[in-house]
Amino acid sequence: MTDDGRREFASQAEYDHYAAQFRAMRRKHDGYREPLSPNQHILHLLLSVFTLGLWVPVWIIRAVQGNRVPADPSAPMPEWPPPGFKLP
């Protein structure tokens, strides 16, 4: 316990656990991008074949950008470090 009432992490594993929770909460709060699914790649391949390759630039852009997962406005803003903990 430190003078300000916060305790240090017991181990690196405990720190990693809280850091992973923070990142998950932050992603939910801010929104994020995830890769295209295999079905979406198949659709883009078919569109590229039917348009004689004109769809390939769109496919590349979509593959690089991924799918945007919107933010959840009801998700709480995460706090780091967690209350009661001190960074190592």
C-alpha positions, 0 to 999 in steps of 0.5 A: 500500500502506498501513501495515497492508498493505492496498491501496486499490482501483485504481478505482471499477470495482474497488470496484463489482466487489467490492461486487457480489460481496459483495452476492451472497454476502450474499444467498445467506447470508441468503436473500432475496425475489424477485418472483412469476413471470408464471405465479404472477400468472396463477394468482392472476388465475384464483383471483381470478376463480373466487372473485369477487374474494375472492382479490385481497387474498391476491394483493396481499400475495403480490405485495408480499412476493414469494417467499422464497428460503431461506438456504443454511446452507453459504454462507460469511459474506461479509467486507467489505471483502475481505481486503487492500483498503481502502475508498476 
